[in-house]
Amino acid sequence: MEESIEGERLRDPITGLPIDLLAWEEIEKEQQIVRIKAERRRHKHVTIIEGLDLPKDMMKRLLKDLKSKLACGGTYKEGYILLQGDHRRKVKDILVNEWGIEEDKIELE
């Protein structure tokens, strides 16, 4: 990382743009698509939520919130949340209304 010289901003070594102008996290969040799908595993329905780019502690907090609101069991695996039962529409409502994810960024399968 380059050091700041008086009156000059830090620059990104790849793009050459000033670092404070870059908002990669916002761009990634805007392009993020959350997929909610239902599958049958071992003759039971499960809901899978993929595409959430949240830190591990936030994913676990979301899982706990979903399990309590939907009265079901579930787990967090690397990169996705798995809930027991078919809860696609309810999960979408919770993500939009309580977690602030835009409705057009969520795909139901």
TAFENJO-V414747 format. One record per pair of residues at least 24 apart in sequence whose C-alpha atoms are under 8 Angstrom apart, sorted by sequence separation. I is the first residue (numbers start at 0). GAP is how many residues later the second one is. If there is no record, write none. Layout:
BEGIN
I/GAP ; I/GAP
END
This chain:
BEGIN
28/24 ; 65/25 ; 52/26 ; 51/27 ; 50/28 ; 51/28 ; 65/28 ; 49/29 ; 50/29 ; 49/30 ; 48/31 ; 49/31 ; 47/32 ; 48/32 ; 47/33 ; 48/33 ; 47/34 ; 46/35 ; 47/35 ; 45/36 ; 46/36 ; 45/37 ; 46/37 ; 45/38 ; 46/38 ; 44/39 ; 45/39 ; 46/39 ; 43/40 ; 44/40 ; 45/40 ; 46/40 ; 43/41 ; 44/41 ; 46/41 ; 37/48 ; 37/49 ; 37/50 ; 36/51 ; 35/52 ; 35/55 ; 35/56 ; 35/70 ; 33/71 ; 34/71 ; 35/71 ; 36/71 ; 37/71 ; 32/72 ; 33/72 ; 34/72 ; 35/72 ; 36/72 ; 31/73 ; 32/73 ; 33/73 ; 34/73 ; 35/73 ; 32/74 ; 34/74
END
